[in-house]
């Protein structure tokens, strides 16, 4: 055994010579060697690598190293899609956990993340299969699962050898037309990464049609904290966009279904499965898909109204009866995370699981929480007349968040909340047990403050049962921050029990009037009990929330993108885009009827209804109306709600509109020009700018062409910059007349590329980086570096739908933009240009 281990070590050391020879470990943070071989299943890793071009490094552990292939397009779950995989040098096992940025001028320079990781299981002897060029195996990863094969497509040679990575047919197969794992799941799987741990398609997937927008594949988390509602003083002013449900008088209950295991948890994560076996059995009969199901457990009284006291009695029984679980939300379902989808979409999925084709409830014990119709005030009045505790209103377009949120609000028919029991008084007359419970809440510093007492709402059984509990908790010291004056002799207890109490009002001294005991609560910790205060309904609409009118309107029929999709896109890229908008005048291109309809610019519109958009004090000239500036992300969203599709910026800053701070060349291909010619033109433009001593930064236009941008010091007026840009274009057109033309117009551009220098004129604008384009496909303008130019497929390489594949890079390709700003004086001399 020792000799075998020594031989393996020697083999792995020899295999790593090529790896070490390519790297300077005094510069790069990549591991030089190391890593322990797996004692059980062999490991695999896929690292997403932004080198000269984006690719995926696929690595399989074997004989003490990681056999490695570079897969340019990444894996696919579609067996019909055969991915090229170029065999590269073996890597050390320790490389499997490497994330970071390989420094410039080092081999493989660029960012690396662990895109997927897990174990692999060869079908046959992996060494023989590798040598034969037909390696079959099963992957158990966080994103990739099932059977795969690597097939060598030509004989082994000393050079890099091409293979094909192919998904074999099994239950995890997904059509490439429906699903792209690299696009849907772009992030790292390491704990520090932003993506959830992800599983492949469940074997028990229920055919529920298309998953709603915002859904991502994800493993079922072991724990989930529920979303909580905010108490408000009055109903919403209108019903539009709100869903109204019963405020159930019961216990919040979260159900976790994982294959055959069904567990029931309180809002604080306490496992109540053993207490609720009848409910567990009823859920099992429904054979629901795996997921987290959010709801409330109740026991109705004779009138069918949820009764908290009856629920308490049922839970205290060894064989609880009458329990009904109302489900109202579905954060996770069947291998999918639905928290970023709309509430109304989640509820529709949930209702389809709990009802049959006719809409009839499948189980009398497990029910869907229906919604009320009507205006908010009448809904609340009706609920109170029915004897309900109140209503819950939820925004239909809201996401699911594990905290108290203004997207869910509660309106109570009367004053009611939980209190900590801190003591009791002696009974009077013929009463048994105790006279009244002494109550408290925590203040903002966590100290207990006296809140009064409750002496009604108890029957004899409850009095005796509670007395037995209280006597076991008796203490000598008062647990309150300040000992109150109490009628009768107080007996203090450890502040552990929680009482649910209804009451008429709070006195000026902070004590209850006309309090009635409703029951004990065991689903919340005593430390969490504070005085619950309603907030003004206006406070439930944070500045970041935007009401989108006609969210379902399709703005691009080619992709099916809706107005809400575009608003969400600008929410996604907002922080990146503001870097290019802030401090700069903008022109807004609106398309109220979608990209196929009428479009028009608005440069001087009123901004009273557009939060985050302001009028500028400076003007382009004395007679020119004030321009606009988008100052923050909220401005992007409010403009998108106003049907703005494109955001254009001028070549000046707010501080000095008379002087240009950039020069732009728009490479616009004419009829008959193929994309490679556009790429060549950009390279020629870049080379010529270098000859002039000028920096050039590249971005896609989102349309047919490319933009080359020169950052400038504010030393030249706009007319001078425009004139010099024209001179540069005329020089190129004269030197390379077969490629370039300096005159606009379709007839002049046939078979040539027009370099638009007019973008530099006073008042002219260019589409901003990260802006969508108002044309079919909704391409977007994206900053890129020159090394990426060869890999671009067009000026619309990225779109609104595929932007998530680029968010990792963000504005990084232009990180040196501000520091590169220069004067045009020297370049003007070289071209003999006189302003």
N, C-alpha and C positions, 0 to 999 in steps of 0.2 A: 504493500500500500504506500509506504514512504517513497519507494522508487517511482511509482506511478505519479504521485503528487509532484515529485521533483521533475519528472519528465514533462508534466503538464506546465509547470512553471517555466521551464526552459523554453518550451514551445511558445507560450504566450509572450515571453520576453522577446523572442525572435520576431514574433508577429507584430510587435509594437515598434519595431525599428523605424518603419516608414512613417508611422504616426509621429514619433519624436523628431525625426529628421525635418519635418515640415514646420516645426513650431519653435519659437524662442520663448521658453518658459520663464525667462526673466521679464518678459513683457506681457504675455498672455496669462490670464487666470485659469486657463484650462488645466486639468490635472495631467501631470507627467506620467503617472502610473498609478497603481494601487487599485483597491476595491476587492472585496472578498467574493469568491465564487459562491453561488447560491447552494445551500445545503438541501433544498427541496426542489421545487419546480424552477426551471430556468427562467431568467428575467428577459423582458424585452422593453425597449423604450423607443419612442418616436419624438425627435426633437425638431421643432419648427425653426428654420434657420434663414434669417434675412441676410444672405451674403450678397454677391453681385446680383443674384436673383433669388427670389423666395423659393425655397424647396423644403422637403421634409426628409430628415435623416432617420432611416429605419434601421434599428440595431437589435440583433439577437445574440444572447449570451451563449457562447460555446467554447469549451476548452480554455477557459480563463480569460477570454477577451470578448468584445462585442463585435461580431461580424456586422458589417455596415454597408448600407446602400443609400444613395441619394435619390429620392423620388421627387422629381420636379413638381408634379401636380398633386402629390399626396394620395393617400389610399381612397378607394371607393367601395361602397357596399354592393355595387352592381357588378355581377359576374361578366357582363358583356363589356365592361370597361377595363382594359388591360393597361395598367400604369407602368411606364418605363421606370426601371430601378437600376441605377448605375452602381456597380460594386466599387467601393472605395476601401481605403486601408482600415484594418482592425483598430478599434479604440479600446482603451482600458475600461474595465467594469465601472470604475469610479466616475467615468464620464457620464454615466446614465443619469446622475442627479445634477449635472452641470446646467446652470442657467446664468446668463450674463451676456456681456457684449465683448466679442473678440476685437481687440484694438485694430485701428486702421493700419494697413500695410502688413498685417499678419495674415497667414493662410486662413481663408474662410472668414475674413473680417466681417463683423455684423452681429446682430442680436440673435440669441439662442434661448428658446424656452422649451420646457418639457411638455410637449403637446399631449402625449399619452404614455402610459406605463402600465406594466402588469407582468404576467407570466406567459410563456409560450410552451407548447407541448408538441414535440415532433411526432408525426404519425409512424415513422420508421427510424432506423438508425440515422441520426442527423448528419454524421460525418460522411457516410456513403452517399446520402441524398444530396449533400452539398457538392461533393465531388462530381456526382452525376449530373448536376445542374437541374434537379427537380426536387425541391425541398417543400414538402407538405407539412402543415402544422395547424394547431388550433391556438387562437389568441384569447386570453382572458384579461382584458384591459379595462380602463375606465371609459374609453370611447369605442375601441374596436373589440369585437367578439367573433367567435365562430371559426370556421375553417378557411384557410388561405393557402396559397401556393406561390413560391418563387420559382420561375422557370428561366434558365439561362438560354439566350437566343443565339449564341454562337459559341464556338469552342473557347476554352480558357486561354488567355494570352497574358502577356506581361503588362499590357495596357489596361485601362479601366474597362471592365467587362459589363455589357448590358444584360439585364434580366428583365422579366416582366413580373409585377406583383398583381395577383389576380384573386378576387374573392370567389370561393367555391360556394356552390348552392347549398343553403341550409336555411334555418328559420330566421336568420338575421339579415337575409338579403333585402336590399332596398334599391328601387329603380333610381338611376341617376337623374331622371327627369323630375322625380319627386323629392329627392333628398341628396344633399352634398354634405358629408360629415365635416369636411374641412371648412366649408363656409358657415355651416350652422354652429359649429363648436370650435371657434378660433383660438381659445385661450389656453393658458397653462393649467395643468392638473395638479401642480404642487400647491400646498396649503396657502402659500403667499400669493398665488394667482387669483384672478378675479372670477374665474369660471367655476360653476358647481361641478362636483364630481359627476361624471355622466355615464350612463349605461346605454347599451344598444337596445334595439327593439325588443319589447317583452314578448315571450312566447305566448302569453295569455292576452295579447292585445285585443281589445274589443273594437270592432269596426264602428267608429263614431263619426266617420266622415272626416273632412279637413279639420286639422287642429287650428284653433283661433290664433290670430296674429299675436306675437309676443311669446308663444310657447317655445320652450327649449327642452331638449332631451336631458334627463337628469335622474340620478339614483334617488331612491326614496330616503329622505333623511331620517335618522333615528329619533330626532326630537323636533318639535315645532311649537313655537309660541304663537298664540292667536292674535288676530287683529282685535283691538278694543275700540269701543265707541266713545265719543265725547259728549258729555251732557250739555245741552243748549237750552236757552230760555224760551225759544219759540220755534215753530216749524219753519222750513224753508219758505221763501216768498212765493215760489211756484213749484209745480210738480215736475217740470221738465228736467230730465236727466237724473231723477231720483227714483229709487226703488223703496217702497214702504213695506215693512214686515212687522209682525207682532214682536213686542218685547216680552219674551217668555219669562215667566216667573219660575225659574228652575236653576239648574247647574249647567254651566258651559261644559261641553264634552267634545274632545277631539278623538276621532277614531283613526287608528293606523292599521291598514290592511296590507300585509306583505305575504303574498301567496296564501297559505292556509292559516297564518297567524293573524289574529285580530286582537288588538289591544286598545283599551279605552282610557283616556287621560283627562284629568282636569286641566283648567287653564294654567295652573302652575306646574304641570308636568307630573302630578301624582297619578300612579297607576291604580285605577279603580275597577279594573277588569273583574276581579274576584267579587266585588260588590254588585256587579251588574251582569251576571251570567245570563239572565234572560235576554238582555239587550244584545249581548255578544252572539247568542244563539240565533236571534232574529236576523242579525246582520249576515251571519254565515249562510242562512237560507237564501239570501238574495244573490249570493255568489258575485259580489261586486269586484271589479278590477282592483289591483293594488293601488293604494293612494292614501292621502290624508283627507278625511272628511270632517268638516267643521259643523257643529250644531249645538243644540241645547236639549237636555233631558228634563222632562216634566212629568207630573201626574195631574190629570184634569180632575176637577170636582164634578158634582152631579150636573152642573150646567155646562160642562165641557170646557171650563176656563182653567188654565194652569193654576195650581194651588201649591204654594211653596210648603205650607205645613203638611199637606198630604204627601208631598215628595219626601219630606223628612221622615215621616212615619214609615213610608215604604222602604227607605234606605236602612232604617233601623231594624227592619224585619229580616229574618234569616232567608225568607223566600219572598223577595219584593214583587209586588204585583202592580199592574196599572201603569208601568213605565212606558213612556213614549219618547222616542228620540226624533226631534225635528232637525233635519239637516238643511243648511242654507249656503254653504260655500265649499269649494273644492280646490284647495291650493296645489295639490299634486294628484296626478292620475296616470296610472299605467306607464310609468317610465318617463313622464313629462312633468316639468315644472310649469304650472299655470299662473304663478303669482304675478307675472308681468302682463297677463291678458286682462281684458275688461271683465268686470264683475258680471255683467249680464251674459257674457259668453260662458263664464264658468258656471253660472246658475243654469244655463240651458243644457250644458253637459250633465250636470248633476240631476236635473229633472228627468232627462232621458234615461238615466240609470235607475231611477226610483219609480218610474211609471211605465205602463205598457203602451202599446201603439195607440190605444184609445185615450191615453192620458189618465188611466185609472191607477191609483196607488197600488203598488205590488205588495206592500206590507202595511198592515194597520199599526204596527209597532214602530216601523222606521218610515218616516214621512218627509216629504219635501215641504219646506217652509214657503208657502205661497206669498204673493204680494197683494197689497190693497190697491184699488184704483180710486181716483178722486183727488180733489185738491188737498194739500197738506193739512190745513186746519180741520176740514171735515173728517179726514182720516183719523186724526188724533181724537176728536170728539167722539166718533163712533167707537174707537177702541176703548175709551174710558167708560162709555155707556155700557159696553159689554162686560165691564168689570176687569179688563186687562190692566197690567201694570203700566203699559205705555206702548210706544211704537219706536222702531229703529228705522232711520232713513239712511240709505247708502247711495253714493254716486254710482250710476250704472257703468261709467267708463273708468272706474278706479281700479288700481292694482291692489294686491293683497300684501299688507305689511305687518310684521310682527311687533306691533306697538299700538298705543292709542293714537287714533288718526281722526282728523276733521272730515275725512271722506265717509266715515260712519258716525252718525249722530244719534243720540237717544233723547226722547221726550217722554217724561214720566207724567202719569195722570195725577200723581201726588208726590209729596216729599218722601223719599225712602232711600236708605243707604245702610251700609254696614258700620258697626261700632265694636270697639274692643270692650269686653266685660272686665272691669277692674275691681268689682266688689258687689256686695248685695246687702240688703237690710233685713232685719228680723220681720217675720210676718205679724200682722195685727188681727185681733179677733179670732175668728174660727179658721182663718186661712192657714194652710200647711206650707212647709218648705221655707220660702222667703217672701219678703214683702215686695221688693223691687230690685232690679238689676241696676248697678251703677255703671255708666257708660263713659267712654273716652275716645278721642281721635288723636292722631299724631300731628304736631305742628310742623312747620317747615324745617325745624332743626331736629326733628325726630323725637321730641319729648311728648309724653302723653298729657293731654289737656282734658279736664272734666267736661262732659257734654250733657250731663243731666241723667235722668233715670227713666226706666220703663217698668210699669207695674201691671199693665193690662195685656191681654192677648194670651194668657196661660190657662190651660185646663189643669185639672188635678194631676193627671199623668205627667204632663210636662213639668209642673212645679216639682214633683218628687224626683223625677229623673235629673233635672238640672241641679237641684239641691245636692244630690249625691255627687255630681261632677264638681260642683263648686267647693264642697267641703274638702275634697282631695287637693285642691289648689290653694287653700287658705294660707296667707302669709301675714306677718305682723306689720310689716312696713307698708305704708301707702305707696303704690307704684306711680302715682301722679307727680308731675313736676311741682304742683302746688296742691296741698291738701284742702279740699273744699268743705264747706259747711253742708252737712247732710242731715235731713230730718230722720231721727232714729239712729240707732247704733250701726255704723258701717263695719262690715267684715271685708277685708281686702283679700284679693286673690291674685295669683300670678296672671299677668295679662296675656292669656293664651287663647281663650274662647272668643268667637266672633258672633255677634247677634245681628240679624237683619231686622230693622225697625222702620216702620212708617210713622210719620208725624205731621202735625199741621204746619209748623214753622220753627225757625230758630229765633230765640229771644235776642235782645241786644247784648246780653251777657254771654251769648254763645251756648245756650242750653235749649233742650227740646221742649216743645209744647205738644200736649196730647199725643204722646208716643204710644205705639202699639207694637208688641213683640210679634214677629212673623216667623222666626225660626233661627236655628244656629246654622252657620256656614262653616264648611270644612274644606272648601276649595281655594281658600285664600290665606296667606300668612298674616298674622296680626300686625306685623311691622308695616304692611302695605296700606293700612286703614288710615285715611285722612278725611277731613271734611270735604265732601264733594260739592264743588261750586259750578253752577251752570255758567257758560260763557255766552256772550252776545252771538247770535247766529251769524253776524257778519264776520266774526272771528274764525269761522270755519272755512273761509275762502282765502288761503294764503296767497301771497303775491305770485308764487310760482305756479298756482293753479290757473288754467286757462280754459274757459268754456269754448269749445269748438262748435260752431254752427255748421250744420249739414256735414257732419264728419264722414258720412257714408258716400259723399259725392265722389265719383271716379274722376280723377284729373288726368289720368293717362290710360287710355283703353288698351294700349299695347301690353302694359304690365299689370293693369288692374289696380294701380296705386290710388288710394283714396286721399282725400284732404287730410284726414286724421293721420294717415301713414306719413304724409309729408311733414306735418307738425311734429310728429314723433322723430322723424329724421333730423329736423333742426334741433330738437332737444338733445339728440344723441351727439351731434357734432358741434353743438353750440359753443362749448368752451374752446375748441380748436379754432372755430371760425371767428370768434371775437378777437383773436390775435390779429386778424387781417382787417377787421372792420373798425375797431375802436380808434377814435381820434381821427377818422377819415370821413369826408362827405360821401353819402351813398345815393344811388338811384335805385328805386324799387320797381321791378317788373311784375305787374299783376296779370293774372290769367283767371278771371272769375269763372269762366266756362271751361276750364281745363286747358291743357297745352294745345289742343286742336282748335280752340276758340280764339276770340279776339284777345290780343295782348297789348298792354300799353304801359309806358313808364310814368311813375310819379316821383318827382324830385323835390317837390315843395309842399306836400300834402300836410293838412292839419294832423297833429300827433296827439290830440287830447285823448283819443280812445286807443292809443298804442303805447302801453307802458314799455319803457325801455328804448323808445325812439324819441329823439328831441330835435327841435329846431336849433340850428347853429346861429351864433351871434355874427359870425363872419359871413361875408358874401363874396361871390366870384367877381362881381363888379358892383358899383353903387346902385344900378338899376335892376340887379339880379335879385330875385326873391331868396329868402333864407334857404339854405340847403338842410339836409337831414343827417343825423348820425344815429346809428344803432349802438347804444352804449353798453348793453349787456345781453345775456342769453334770453331774458324775458322779452326783449325787443324783437329778437328773431322769431320767437313763438307767436307774439301778438301780430307781427307782420304776416307770418304764414297763415294765421287765422283770418287775416284780411285779404287772403288769396294772393299774397306775394309768393312767387316761385323763385325768381332770380334776384340776387343782391349784387349790384355793381358798385364799384368804388372808383373815385377819382384819383388822379396822380398827385394829390396834394394833401397836406394835413390840415386839421382845423386851425392850427396855430399860424400857418402861413400859406393861405390859399393862393397867393400870387406866385409862389415858387414851387416847382415840381420836386418831389422826393423819390421819383422813380421814372424809368423810361421802359415802355413796353413794346414788344414786337409780337404781333399776332400772326402766326403762320396759318394761312387760310388756303387749303388746297382747292384748286379748280376742278372742273369736270375731267375725268379720265386719270386723275392722280391716285395711285395706290398708296397704301399706308407706308410701306418702306421708303417711298420718296419723301414723305413728310418727316420721317425719322432722319433721313440723310440731310434734309434741309435744316433741321434743328442742329445737327452736328456741325454743319457748315457755318451756321449763324454763331454757334458757340465758339468755334475756332476763330472766326473773324473778330468777335468781341475780345478774345484773348489777345489777338494781335494789337488791338487798340488799347489794351491794358484795362479792360472793363470786365467786371464780374457778371456772370449770367446765371440766373436761377430759373429752373424749368418747372412748369406745371401743365397738367392736361387741361384742355379747355372745357371738357365735358361735352364737346360737340365733335367736329371733324378734325380740328387741328390742335396746335400746341401754343403755349405762351412762353416767351423768354423775357424775363424781367431783370432790369438793371437797377439796383438800389442806388439812390443819389443823395449826396449832401444837398441841403436846400440853398444852393448858390446860383441857380439858373431859373429864369422865369419860364413859364409854360410854352410861350412861343419859341423861345430858344431851343428848348428840349425837343419840341415837335420838328423844328427845322433841322436839327442835327439828326434826329431819327430818320427823317426823309432822306438826308444825305447818305446815311448808312445803307438804307434800302436801295437807293439808286445805284450806289457803288456795287452792291451784290448783284443787282439785276443786270448791270452793264458787264460785270466780270463773268457772270454765269447766266446768260440770257436763255439758255435752254431749260433752266430750272426755275428762275425767279422772274417775277414781274412787279414793277413798282406802281402800276396803274390799277385802280379798282375797276369793277365792272365784270360781269360774267364772261363777255366775249374776250376780254384781255387775259383771262385766267385759264382758258382751256388748255389742259395739259401742263399747266405751270402752277407754281405756288405764289400767291400774292402775300407779301409781307405788309400787313396793315400797320402803318406808322401813325395813322390818324387817331389812334387810341390816345395819343399824347397831346391832342389839341385841347385848348381851354374848354372846360365843360364836358369833354369826352370821358367815358368811363369804360371799365373792363370788368367782366364777371369776377367776383371774389373767389378766392380759394375756398373750397368746401361748399360753394353754392351749387344747388341743383340747376339744371338747364330746362327751360320750358319747351321741350321737344320730346317726341316719342322715345321712350326708354329711360328718360330722366337720368341722363349722365350727370356726373358731378366733376367739378374742377378740383384737382388734387395736386399738392406739391410733391415733386419727385426729385431724385438726384440723377445726375447724368448717367451714372452706371446702370440705372434702371431703364433707360430709354429703349434699349434693344428688346426688352421683354414686354413692352407695352403693346397692346393689341389695337389701340386706337385712342383718339382723343376722349372717348367715352369708356375707357378701360374699366373704370369704376362707376357704379350707378347707385341710386338711392337704395336699391335692394341689396347690393353687395358691399356697401361701405364698411360693414363690420370686418371684412377681410383686410382693411387698411388701417383701422383704428390703432393697431399696435405701433405703427410708424408715426401717425399723426403729423405734426409739423417738423419732426426731426430732420428731414432732408433740407429744410431751410433754417436750421439752427444758427448758421453764420450770417444770415441775411442782414441783420441790423449792423453788425460789425463790418460788413463789406461795403457800406455806403461810400461813394467816391464822388469826385468832381469830374466833369466832362472836359475840363480845360485842355489837358494833355491829349486826349483823343481827338478833340477838335483841331488841334495843330497838325496831328498826323493826317487828317483828311482835308486839311486846308479849309476848314469851315470857319466862316466869319459870321458871328451873330449879328 
